[in-house]
Amino acid sequence: MRKLDRLPLPALIFCASLFVYLLTLCPTVYVGDSAEFITTALTLGINHPTGYPLYTLLSRFFVVILPFLPPAFAVNLLSAIATALTASCIYHILELLTSRRVVAAVGSLLLAFSQTLWSRATVAEVYTLNSLFITLAILFTLRWSFRGETRYIVLAAFVTGLGLSQHITGALVAFCLLLFVMLSEPRILVDRKRLPLLAGSFLVGLSVYGYLPIRSAADPPLDWGDPETLSRLFDHLLPTGGQGIQRLFAAAQEGRIEWLAGQALAEEFWYFGALAVLGILAAARRWKLLVFLLSVIATNVVFTITRQLPLHADFDAYFLPAYIVMVILIGMAFSSFLAWLERVSNRYRSLPSARLVSILLLLLPAAVLLTNYSRNDKSDHYFGYDFGTNLLRPAEKQAIIFTVGDEQLFLGWYFRFVEKERPDVTVIDTRLLGAPWQNLREVEQELSVPMGKAATSEQRAQEIVRAYMGKRPIYFTHRLPWEFLLRDYDRVHTGMLIELLPQGTDVDYRPTNFTFHEGWGSRFLDERCKLLVDFYPKEYLDNAQFWLNRGNIPAAQNEVNGFFSFPFKKKEDLTSAYLAQSLILGKEERIAEAVAYADSALALNPADWRGYEYRGNFLFIMRDSLRAVDDWRRSLEFNPDNLHVRRNLEELLRVQRMRALVSPPRTRQR
């Protein structure tokens, strides 16, 4: 133990954490907001609300000082370093609270190798820097509380101001820290000497937000929200986007609390998360500290589970402040256990010594490391890069691509401004077309399309399509129910895109040609990747149906074959693939095989009305009218509005009744 006391443990923890992060670091762009953050680092642009100015400046710094690295790798490296520093800060916090270096080391490594924080340490994400400033603010505030030195509370105010530029969850922690300061020393709020110093330090840290209007005035390529004016800056900084507090707290809470309980207590730190409950008991004597820690968890949990945030997005990362506090509580539980063991082992020699148990505790982070390694190993994870490549692959030169959602938009920006692979392509998000601030500099300047009185997304998109139809290829990533698209144009499926063409245009089949880095199909895919990976099989099926409708059977079969060769398939997609294959076989007059594929589809989903309709059609061709009638009736049970099936059934029953009327009655032979 004396040798352990002489080791520079904070530095060792930083190096050990960083080493693991480097082993698992994503080599390129990832999914989610990663593409946007890397692009704004290179272009010094404005990110989506709340702008994240400090992250933009620091990531830009990393790109500049590491010119020999790809920009994506350099920005990913910033996340790794910030997370390793966060682990070191947790060490200092636990050493301050417990005076036990082993406990501090165990707790810091538990956080370093925890599931959620590690997953963000290997990609370009703001949550890592946010976690660093949260732990720094807690550390400086606790040092002020223990030592009474003003410099620490001033530093806490400064890093709190900086932290507010990272994420809204940092603001919740700031309120909890203010509560702790008021409980510890209420007079500080009326201290004429210290209060201005604290306020000034906080505002200096917060002043990094000045980057937003200053840089926006320079009209960078990425200028989300155009926050040049005070009103637009205010809207950009608020998490509600200026649409009212009800938008912030309007999410359905069903399933979220159960998800959090399972994640926090059994998965985040393996099964050691449950020890945080014992930490509450261990911290009971320090009631002010306990109030602070529990207030962080409570505000963080209530805010996150009620926020309009899909479970598949960054829902898990919003709980990082709560996980940080949980590690502190786990460390306090370990410390109380060791103190109890020291007292008891002096009486009972048969019990293991506290020193031996302390060494054994170091095995706990190793267990968490091994448990979470495979799911956080992104060392050869090219899913995001491949998705962007496949998205843009079908687009012809000078294409205009209308996207729906962040994933396609951000990756389009990344390949245009960072990789510079498709600088000719203009990517426009249909959601932003209707934004009040979005005069669409990209549209009005780059495309030279005056919006005039067009106000809605549909109207603005229609102006662009009218201006460039026949001049530049126009694509959509989704089938939108806009009237002008359905009325005035043909839509041709090609890969992940839908090309817009004048009505009556003859088109040749262009096979879907997705390309992937080797081995990606065997990698762990998180929730955002799972959401995107579903695009691939659906594109195969949509393209197959498109060419089926056009009577191009070989093209449809080629797309279905692509679906079956794809490694990830959902049950509902497999059902649709079986039905598409049955239609193809029916067109080729291989009726018995078509029935078999319809049977396979219904075995997967007995409630699929299409399966009963298709099988009924094939059975009718095979002159099995009784079974055909049964299938059509079952189809109508699940989809009563299917007029085609209803007409088939009525016509068949009418014919059967007429045959019964004209057919002579059978005489019984004796």
C-alpha positions in Angstrom: 0.0 0.0 0.0 2.9 2.4 0.7 4.1 1.8 -2.9 0.6 2.6 -4.1 0.7 5.9 -2.2 3.8 7.0 -4.0 2.4 6.3 -7.5 1.0 9.3 -9.5 -2.4 7.6 -9.7 -4.4 10.4 -11.5 -1.8 10.4 -14.3 -1.9 6.6 -14.5 -5.7 6.6 -14.6 -5.6 9.2 -17.4 -3.1 7.2 -19.4 -4.8 3.9 -18.8 -8.2 5.3 -19.8 -6.8 7.1 -22.9 -4.9 3.9 -23.9 -8.2 1.9 -23.9 -10.0 4.7 -25.8 -7.3 4.8 -28.4 -7.6 1.1 -28.9 -11.3 1.5 -29.5 -11.4 4.9 -31.2 -13.5 5.2 -34.3 -11.2 6.0 -37.3 -13.7 8.1 -39.2 -17.1 9.7 -39.0 -19.8 8.0 -36.9 -23.6 8.3 -37.0 -25.7 10.8 -35.1 -24.3 14.3 -34.6 -20.7 13.2 -35.2 -20.7 14.3 -38.9 -22.0 17.7 -38.0 -19.5 18.3 -35.3 -16.6 17.3 -37.5 -17.8 19.5 -40.3 -18.3 22.6 -38.1 -14.8 22.0 -36.7 -13.4 22.2 -40.2 -15.5 25.1 -41.4 -16.0 26.9 -38.1 -19.7 26.8 -38.5 -22.7 26.9 -36.1 -24.1 23.6 -34.8 -27.7 22.8 -34.1 -29.1 24.2 -30.8 -27.5 25.1 -28.4 -24.6 25.7 -30.8 -21.8 24.1 -28.6 -19.3 26.9 -29.3 -16.5 25.7 -27.0 -16.6 22.2 -28.5 -16.4 23.8 -32.0 -13.4 25.9 -31.0 -11.6 23.0 -29.3 -12.2 20.6 -32.1 -11.0 23.2 -34.6 -7.8 23.5 -32.5 -7.3 19.7 -32.6 -7.8 19.7 -36.4 -5.2 22.5 -36.8 -2.5 21.1 -34.5 -2.9 17.6 -35.9 -2.8 18.2 -39.7 -1.3 14.8 -40.3 -4.5 13.1 -39.0 -7.8 12.9 -40.8 -10.2 15.6 -39.4 -12.6 13.0 -38.2 -9.9 11.1 -36.3 -8.6 14.3 -34.7 -12.0 15.4 -33.4 -12.7 11.8 -32.1 -9.4 12.1 -30.3 -10.7 15.2 -28.5 -13.5 13.2 -27.1 -11.1 10.5 -25.9 -8.8 13.0 -24.1 -11.8 14.8 -22.5 -13.2 11.5 -21.2 -9.8 10.4 -19.8 -9.5 13.8 -18.0 -13.0 13.2 -16.6 -11.9 9.9 -15.1 -8.9 11.7 -13.4 -11.3 14.3 -12.0 -13.4 11.6 -10.5 -10.3 10.2 -8.8 -9.6 13.6 -7.1 -13.3 13.9 -6.0 -13.3 10.4 -4.4 -9.9 10.9 -2.8 -11.2 14.1 -1.3 -14.3 12.5 0.0 -12.9 9.2 1.2 -9.1 9.7 1.7 -8.6 6.3 0.1 -6.6 6.2 -3.1 -7.7 2.7 -4.0 -11.3 3.6 -3.7 -10.7 6.7 -5.8 -8.9 4.6 -8.4 -11.6 2.0 -8.5 -14.4 4.6 -8.9 -12.6 6.6 -11.6 -11.9 3.5 -13.7 -15.5 2.3 -13.2 -16.7 5.5 -14.8 -14.0 5.4 -17.5 -15.1 2.0 -18.6 -18.8 2.4 -18.1 -21.0 1.7 -21.0 -22.4 5.1 -22.0 -19.4 7.4 -21.3 -17.1 5.0 -23.1 -19.4 4.9 -26.1 -19.0 8.7 -26.5 -15.3 8.7 -25.8 -14.5 7.1 -29.1 -16.6 9.4 -31.4 -17.1 13.2 -32.0 -19.7 14.1 -29.3 -20.2 16.9 -26.9 -21.2 14.7 -24.0 -17.6 14.0 -23.2 -16.6 17.6 -22.8 -19.8 18.2 -20.9 -18.9 15.4 -18.4 -15.4 16.9 -18.0 -16.8 20.4 -17.0 -19.4 18.8 -14.7 -16.7 16.8 -12.8 -14.4 19.9 -12.7 -17.2 22.1 -11.3 -18.0 19.4 -8.6 -14.3 19.0 -7.7 -13.6 22.7 -7.3 -16.8 23.2 -5.3 -16.0 20.4 -2.9 -12.5 21.6 -2.5 -13.9 25.0 -1.6 -16.3 23.3 0.9 -13.5 21.3 2.5 -10.7 24.0 2.5 -12.6 27.3 2.5 -10.3 28.8 -0.2 -12.1 31.3 -2.4 -10.0 30.5 -5.4 -11.7 27.1 -5.7 -15.3 28.5 -5.8 -14.1 31.1 -8.3 -12.7 28.3 -10.5 -16.0 26.4 -10.0 -18.0 29.4 -11.3 -15.7 29.7 -14.3 -15.9 26.1 -15.4 -19.6 26.1 -14.7 -19.9 29.0 -17.2 -17.8 27.1 -19.7 -19.8 24.0 -19.1 -23.1 25.7 -20.0 -21.8 26.0 -23.6 -21.7 22.2 -23.8 -25.1 20.8 -23.0 -28.3 21.7 -21.2 -27.7 19.0 -18.6 -24.8 21.0 -17.4 -27.2 23.8 -16.5 -29.1 21.4 -14.2 -25.9 20.5 -12.4 -25.1 24.2 -12.1 -28.4 24.8 -10.2 -27.6 21.9 -7.9 -24.1 23.2 -7.2 -25.7 26.6 -6.4 -28.0 24.8 -3.9 -25.0 23.1 -2.3 -23.1 26.4 -2.0 -26.2 28.1 -0.4 -26.5 25.2 2.1 -22.8 25.3 2.9 -22.4 29.1 3.2 -25.6 31.2 2.7 -23.7 34.4 3.3 -21.7 34.1 0.1 -24.7 35.3 -1.9 -24.6 38.7 -0.1 -20.8 38.9 0.2 -19.9 42.2 -1.6 -16.4 41.0 -2.2 -16.9 37.4 -3.4 -20.3 37.7 -5.2 -19.0 40.0 -7.9 -15.9 37.9 -8.3 -18.0 34.7 -8.7 -20.5 36.4 -11.1 -17.6 37.8 -13.2 -15.9 34.4 -13.4 -19.1 32.7 -14.4 -19.8 35.3 -17.1 -16.2 35.0 -18.4 -16.8 31.3 -18.9 -20.2 31.9 -20.4 -18.8 34.5 -22.8 -17.7 31.7 -25.2 -21.3 32.0 -26.5 -20.2 35.2 -28.2 -18.7 33.0 -30.9 -22.2 32.3 -32.2 -23.3 35.8 -33.4 -19.8 36.8 -34.3 -19.2 33.8 -36.5 -22.7 33.7 -37.9 -22.2 37.3 -39.1 -19.4 35.9 -41.4 -21.9 33.6 -43.1 -20.1 30.3 -42.7 -21.3 27.3 -44.9 -23.0 25.8 -41.8 -25.0 28.5 -40.0 -27.8 26.7 -38.1 -30.3 29.2 -36.7 -28.5 32.2 -38.2 -28.0 33.6 -34.6 -26.9 37.0 -35.6 -29.7 38.9 -34.0 -30.5 38.8 -30.3 -33.9 37.1 -30.8 -32.5 34.4 -33.0 -29.6 33.9 -30.6 -32.1 33.5 -27.8 -34.1 31.0 -29.7 -30.9 29.1 -30.6 -29.8 28.8 -26.9 -33.1 27.7 -25.5 -33.7 23.9 -25.7 -37.3 24.6 -26.7 -36.2 26.4 -29.8 -38.6 29.3 -29.0 -41.7 27.0 -29.2 -42.7 27.0 -25.6 -41.9 25.0 -22.5 -44.5 22.4 -23.3 -42.4 21.2 -26.2 -39.5 20.5 -23.8 -41.6 18.5 -21.3 -44.0 16.6 -23.6 -42.5 13.2 -24.0 -44.4 10.0 -23.2 -42.8 8.5 -20.1 -43.9 4.9 -20.9 -41.0 2.5 -20.6 -38.4 5.1 -19.8 -38.1 4.7 -16.1 -37.9 0.9 -16.5 -35.2 1.4 -19.1 -33.2 3.7 -16.8 -33.5 1.3 -13.8 -32.2 -1.6 -15.8 -29.4 0.4 -17.4 -28.2 2.2 -14.2 -28.3 -0.7 -11.8 -27.3 -3.6 -14.0 -25.6 -2.5 -17.2 -23.9 0.8 -16.9 -21.3 -0.4 -14.4 -22.2 -4.1 -14.8 -24.0 -5.1 -11.6 -22.0 -2.8 -9.4 -24.4 0.1 -10.2 -26.7 -1.2 -7.4 -24.0 -0.3 -4.9 -24.9 3.3 -5.4 -27.9 2.7 -3.1 -25.5 1.7 -0.3 -23.6 4.9 -1.1 -26.6 6.9 -0.1 -26.5 5.3 3.3 -22.8 5.9 3.5 -23.2 9.6 2.7 -26.1 10.1 5.1 -24.0 11.9 7.8 -22.9 14.5 5.2 -26.5 15.7 4.6 -25.5 18.8 2.6 -23.4 16.7 0.2 -26.1 14.0 0.0 -28.7 16.7 -0.9 -26.5 17.9 -3.7 -25.8 14.4 -5.1 -29.5 13.3 -4.9 -30.6 16.6 -6.5 -28.3 16.0 -9.4 -29.8 12.6 -10.0 -33.4 13.7 -9.5 -33.2 16.8 -11.8 -31.3 14.8 -14.4 -33.7 11.9 -14.4 -36.9 14.0 -14.4 -35.6 16.2 -17.1 -34.5 13.4 -19.4 -37.5 11.0 -19.1 -39.9 13.9 -19.8 -38.0 15.4 -22.7 -39.0 14.9 -26.3 -36.1 12.7 -27.2 -36.5 9.3 -28.9 -35.1 6.3 -27.1 -33.0 5.5 -30.1 -31.2 8.8 -30.2 -28.9 10.2 -27.4 -31.4 9.3 -24.7 -28.8 7.3 -22.8 -26.2 10.0 -22.9 -28.5 12.5 -21.2 -28.1 10.5 -18.0 -24.3 10.9 -17.8 -24.6 13.5 -14.9 -26.6 10.9 -12.9 -24.0 8.2 -13.7 -21.2 10.5 -12.5 -22.9 11.0 -9.2 -23.6 7.2 -9.0 -19.9 6.6 -9.2 -19.3 9.0 -6.4 -21.9 7.1 -4.3 -20.4 3.8 -5.2 -17.0 5.0 -4.1 -18.4 6.2 -0.8 -20.0 2.7 -0.3 -16.6 1.0 -0.9 -15.0 3.4 1.6 -17.6 2.7 4.3 -17.2 -1.1 3.7 -13.4 -0.9 4.0 -13.7 1.2 7.2 -16.1 -1.4 8.6 -13.7 -4.2 7.6 -10.8 -2.5 9.3 -12.7 -2.4 12.5 -14.0 -5.9 12.4 -10.8 -7.6 11.1 -8.9 -6.4 14.2 -11.3 -8.6 16.3 -11.6 -11.5 14.0 -8.3 -12.7 12.5 -10.1 -15.1 10.1 -11.5 -12.2 8.1 -9.5 -10.9 5.1 -7.7 -7.7 5.8 -8.9 -4.4 4.4 -5.7 -4.1 2.4 -6.3 -7.4 0.7 -9.9 -6.4 -0.1 -8.6 -3.0 -1.4 -6.4 -4.8 -3.9 -9.3 -7.1 -4.9 -11.5 -4.1 -5.6 -9.2 -3.2 -8.4 -10.6 -6.2 -10.2 -14.0 -4.6 -10.5 -13.0 -2.1 -13.2 -11.4 -4.9 -15.1 -14.6 -6.8 -15.1 -16.5 -3.7 -16.4 -13.8 -3.2 -19.0 -14.1 -6.8 -20.3 -17.9 -6.6 -20.2 -18.2 -3.4 -22.2 -15.2 -3.7 -24.5 -16.9 -5.4 -27.5 -19.9 -3.1 -27.6 -17.6 0.0 -27.5 -14.9 -1.2 -29.8 -15.1 1.1 -32.9 -11.6 0.6 -34.0 -12.7 -0.6 -37.4 -16.2 0.8 -37.3 -17.0 2.4 -40.7 -20.8 2.2 -40.5 -21.3 6.0 -40.6 -18.8 6.4 -43.4 -20.4 3.6 -45.4 -23.9 4.9 -44.9 -22.9 8.4 -46.2 -21.1 6.8 -49.2 -24.1 4.6 -50.1 -26.4 7.6 -49.6 -24.6 9.7 -52.2 -23.5 7.0 -54.6 -26.6 7.0 -56.9 -26.6 10.8 -57.1 -25.5 12.2 -60.5 -23.2 15.2 -60.8 -24.7 18.6 -59.6 -27.5 16.8 -57.8 -29.8 18.4 -55.4 -30.8 16.1 -52.5 -33.7 16.8 -50.2 -33.3 14.9 -46.9 -35.6 14.2 -44.0 -33.7 14.0 -40.7 -30.3 14.8 -39.2 -28.5 11.6 -40.2 -28.6 12.1 -44.0 -28.2 15.9 -43.7 -25.1 15.8 -41.5 -23.4 13.0 -43.5 -24.2 15.0 -46.7 -22.4 18.0 -45.2 -19.5 15.9 -44.0 -18.8 14.4 -47.4 -19.1 17.7 -49.1 -17.0 19.9 -46.8 -14.7 17.5 -45.1 -14.1 14.6 -47.4 -14.7 16.9 -50.4 -15.9 13.8 -52.3 -19.1 15.4 -53.6 -18.7 19.2 -53.5 -21.0 19.3 -56.5 -24.0 18.1 -54.4 -26.4 20.4 -52.6 -28.0 18.8 -49.6 -31.2 20.5 -48.2 -33.2 19.3 -45.2 -36.9 19.6 -45.8 -37.6 20.3 -42.2 -35.3 23.4 -42.2 -37.0 24.8 -45.3 -39.9 25.8 -43.2 -37.9 27.3 -40.3 -38.5 31.1 -39.7 -34.8 31.9 -39.7 -34.1 29.8 -42.8 -34.1 32.2 -45.7 -31.9 29.4 -47.0 -28.8 31.2 -47.9 -27.8 28.0 -49.7 -30.9 28.2 -51.8 -31.1 31.9 -52.5 -27.4 32.3 -53.1 -26.0 29.0 -54.2 -29.1 27.9 -56.1 -30.2 31.5 -57.0 -33.9 30.7 -56.2 -35.8 33.6 -54.6 -38.3 32.2 -52.2 -40.7 35.0 -52.7 -43.9 34.4 -50.6 -43.2 30.7 -50.2 -43.4 30.0 -46.5 -43.9 26.3 -45.9 -41.4 23.5 -46.5 -43.6 22.2 -49.3 -43.9 25.5 -51.0 -40.2 26.2 -50.8 -39.3 22.8 -52.1 -41.7 23.2 -55.0 -40.0 26.5 -56.0 -36.6 24.8 -56.0 -37.9 21.8 -58.0 -39.6 24.0 -60.6 -36.5 26.1 -61.0 -34.1 23.2 -61.5 -36.1 20.4 -63.0 -34.2 19.4 -66.2 -31.2 21.5 -65.2 -29.9 19.5 -62.2 -30.8 16.0 -61.0 -33.2 16.2 -58.1 -33.5 13.5 -55.4 -35.4 12.8 -52.2 -34.4 10.4 -49.4 -38.0 9.8 -48.4 -41.4 9.5 -50.0 -43.1 12.7 -48.9 -46.9 13.0 -49.3 -46.6 16.5 -50.8 -49.3 17.1 -53.4 -47.1 18.6 -56.1 -44.8 15.5 -56.0 -47.7 13.1 -56.4 -49.4 15.2 -59.1 -46.6 16.5 -61.3 -43.7 14.1 -61.3 -42.6 10.5 -61.6 -40.5 9.1 -58.8 -37.8 6.5 -59.6 -36.1 4.5 -56.9 -32.3 4.2 -57.2 -30.3 3.0 -54.2 -31.1 5.1 -51.1 -32.5 7.9 -53.2 -35.7 8.6 -55.1 -35.1 10.6 -58.3 -37.7 13.1 -59.3 -38.4 13.1 -63.1 -41.1 14.7 -65.4 -44.1 12.5 -65.8 -43.8 9.8 -68.6 -40.0 9.7 -68.5 -38.5 6.4 -69.7 -36.0 5.1 -67.2 -33.5 2.2 -67.3 -32.9 -0.1 -64.3 -30.0 0.9 -62.2 -29.2 -1.9 -59.7 -28.7 -1.0 -56.1 -25.0 -1.2 -55.4 -24.2 -0.8 -51.7 -20.6 -1.0 -50.6 -19.3 -1.7 -47.2 -15.9 -2.1 -45.4 -15.1 -5.7 -44.7 -16.4 -7.1 -41.4 -18.8 -4.3 -40.5 -21.7 -6.7 -40.4 -20.2 -8.5 -37.4 -19.7 -5.3 -35.4 -21.9 -4.2 -32.5 -24.5 -1.7 -33.6 -25.9 0.8 -31.1 -29.5 2.1 -31.2 -28.7 4.9 -33.8 -26.9 2.4 -36.0 -29.8 0.0 -35.8 -32.1 2.7 -36.8 -30.0 3.4 -39.9 -29.1 -0.1 -40.8 -32.8 -0.7 -41.4 -32.6 1.6 -44.4 -30.7 -0.9 -46.4 -33.2 -3.8 -46.4 -36.1 -1.4 -46.8 -34.4 0.2 -49.8 -34.0 -3.2 -51.5 -37.7 -4.0 -50.8 -38.9 -0.5 -52.0 -36.9 -0.8 -55.1 -38.1 -4.3 -55.8 -41.7 -3.2 -55.4 -41.1 -0.2 -57.7 -39.7 -2.4 -60.5 -42.5 -5.0 -59.9 -45.1 -2.2 -60.5 -43.2 -1.3 -63.7 -43.2 -5.0 -64.9 -39.4 -5.3 -64.8 -39.3 -8.8 -63.2 -35.5 -9.3 -63.5 -34.8 -6.0 -61.8 -37.3 -6.8 -59.0 -35.7 -10.2 -58.5 -32.2 -8.6 -58.3 -33.4 -6.3 -55.6 -35.0 -9.1 -53.6 -31.7 -11.1 -53.9 -29.9 -8.1 -52.5 -32.2 -8.1 -49.5 -31.7 -11.8 -48.7 -27.9 -11.4 -48.9 -28.0 -8.5 -46.4 -26.8 -9.5 -42.9 -29.4 -7.5 -40.9 -33.1 -8.2 -41.4 -36.1 -7.4 -39.2 -39.0 -9.8 -39.0 -41.5 -7.5 -40.7 -39.0 -6.8 -43.5 -38.5 -10.6 -44.0 -42.3 -10.9 -44.3 -42.3 -8.3 -47.0 -39.5 -10.0 -48.8 -41.3 -13.3 -48.9 -44.3 -11.6 -50.3 -42.3 -9.8 -52.9 -40.7 -13.1 -53.9 -44.2 -14.6 -54.2 -45.3 -11.9 -56.5 -42.2 -12.3 -58.7 -42.8 -16.1 -58.9 -46.5 -15.4 -59.7 -45.5 -13.2 -62.6 -43.3 -16.0 -63.8 -46.2 -18.4 -63.5 -44.5 -20.5 -60.9 -47.6 -20.6 -58.8 -46.9 -23.5 -56.5 -43.6 -21.8 -55.4 -45.4 -18.4 -55.1 -47.9 -20.1 -52.7 -45.0 -21.5 -50.6 -43.4 -18.0 -50.2 -46.8 -16.6 -49.2 -47.1 -19.4 -46.6 -43.6 -18.4 -45.2 -44.7 -14.8 -44.9 -47.9 -15.8 -43.0 -45.9 -18.1 -40.8 -43.9 -15.0 -39.7 -46.9 -12.7 -39.4 -50.3 -14.4 -39.4 -52.0 -10.9 -39.3 -50.5 -9.7 -42.6 -53.5 -9.0 -44.9 -51.2 -9.0 -47.9 -50.2 -12.6 -47.4 -53.8 -13.8 -47.4 -54.6 -11.6 -50.5 -51.6 -12.9 -52.5 -52.1 -16.5 -51.5 -55.8 -16.3 -52.3 -55.0 -14.9 -55.8 -52.6 -17.8 -56.4 -55.0 -20.4 -55.1 -57.7 -19.0 -57.4 -55.3 -19.4 -60.3 -54.8 -23.0 -59.2 -58.6 -23.4 -59.3 -58.8 -23.9 -55.5 -61.7 -21.6 -55.1 -62.7 -22.7 -51.6 -59.3 -21.9 -50.1 -59.1 -18.7 -52.1 -62.4 -17.5 -50.6 -61.1 -18.3 -47.1 -57.9 -16.4 -47.7 -59.7 -13.3 -49.1 -62.1 -13.3 -46.2 -59.2 -13.4 -43.8 -57.5 -10.6 -45.7 -60.6 -8.4 -45.3 -60.7 -9.2 -41.5 -57.4 -7.5 -41.2 -57.9 -4.8 -43.8 -61.7 -4.2 -44.5 -60.9 -1.3 -46.8 -59.2 -3.4 -49.4 -61.6 -2.8 -52.3 -59.6 -5.0 -54.7 -60.0 -8.1 -52.5 -63.7 -7.3 -51.8 -64.4 -7.1 -55.6 -62.6 -10.4 -56.2 -64.6 -12.1 -53.5 -67.9 -10.7 -54.6 -67.3 -11.6 -58.2 -66.2 -15.1 -57.3 -69.3 -15.7 -55.1 -71.5 -14.2 -57.8 -70.1 -16.6 -60.4 -70.5 -19.6 -58.0 -74.2 -18.6 -57.3 -74.9 -18.4 -61.1 -73.3 -21.8 -61.7 -75.4 -23.2 -58.9 -78.6 -21.9 -60.6 -77.9 -23.2 -64.1 -76.4 -26.5 -63.1 -78.9 -29.4 -63.1 -79.5 -31.1 -59.8 -77.6 -34.3 -59.3 -79.6 -37.5 -59.1 -78.8 -40.1 -56.6 -77.7 -43.3 -58.3 -79.1 -46.5 -56.8 
